[in-house]
Amino acid sequence: MKRIRWSRVVIVGVLTLGALGMILPYYWMVLSSIKPPEELYTYPPRFVVFHPTLKAYIELFTLLPMARALLNSVFVASAVTVSNLLFCSLAGYAFAKLRFPGRDGIFLVLLFSLMIPWQVNLIPGFVIIKQLGWLNSFWALIIPKLALPFGIFLCRQYIMSIPDALIEAARIDGCTELGIYRRVILPLIVPALATLAIFTFLAQWNDFVWPLIVIQSRDMRTVPLIIQVLNGQFGANFAMIMAGALVVTLPMLLIFLVFQRQFIRGVFLTTVRE
C-alpha cells in the first residue's frame, strides 16, 4: 500500500481552491447574464438559475452596436498582432544575429523607449494622426502599433539563444538571410511568437485610451468604448452588464486556451535566457 504524501495533498488542495476561486467570478458572470430580474436580485444570492433567459444578450446586441464593435476590435487586434509577429521577429533576428553599424546603439535606444510613459506619446500621436487625416479610421488604430518595442526585445532575447552554427550551416548551403529567417529562425521561435501573440492581442483588445482619442464615429468604436457606453447608459441593468462582460471576455479565453501550451513554454524559456 502506497504511503500518502501529505505535502502533495496540501499542494493539490491549495491549487484546487485557487482554481475554484478564479472560476467562481466567471461562473457568477454567466449566471447573472441569464437570470431574470426576479432571480437576479434575490437575497441571499443563489448560485443556480431556475428560469434562464437570453433577454440581456438580445438587448445588448439590439440597443448597442456590439456586433460592429466586436468586428472592429477583432480586425484591429488581429492586424496589430500579425504585423508585430512579422516585424518584431524580423527586427529581433537582425538585432540578435546580424552585424551592422550602430546595432547596439539602436537597440539601446529601443530599450530606452520602453521606459517612457505611454501617456507622453498621446498628444504627439494625436497631432500626427490628425495631420495625416487618419482620425476615425482603422489606420489610426493600426499603423502606430505595427511593431512594438517589447515585441522586438522579446524576439531578440529568444533568437540569441539559437546556436550560430545552425545559421552558418544554412549560409554554407546557400540560404539567403530571408531564407534563414523563414527556414531556421521561425520554426525555432514558435513559443516566443505565441507569447507575443497573446500579449499583443490582449493589449489591443483592452486598449481604451488611444481609441477614445482618435475615434469619435459610432461605427468605428471598439469593444472598450462600447463597454464604457454600456456602463454609462445601462448601469442599472445588471444582467446586461454581465452579458457585455462575458461577450468581451470570451474571445480572450478562447485564444489563451488555444495557445496555452506554447504560451507557458515561451514564458518559461524566455525567463531563463540571458
Secondary structure as UniProt FT lines:
FT   HELIX           6..33
FT   HELIX           37..40
FT   HELIX           55..63
FT   HELIX           66..97
FT   TURN            101..102
FT   HELIX           103..113
FT   TURN            114..115
FT   HELIX           118..121
FT   HELIX           122..132
FT   TURN            135..136
FT   HELIX           138..142
FT   HELIX           143..145
FT   HELIX           149..159
FT   TURN            160..161
FT   HELIX           164..172
FT   TURN            173..174
FT   HELIX           177..180
FT   HELIX           181..185
FT   HELIX           186..188
FT   HELIX           190..206
FT   HELIX           209..214
FT   HELIX           218..220
FT   HELIX           223..233
FT   TURN            235..236
FT   HELIX           238..258
FT   HELIX           260..271
//
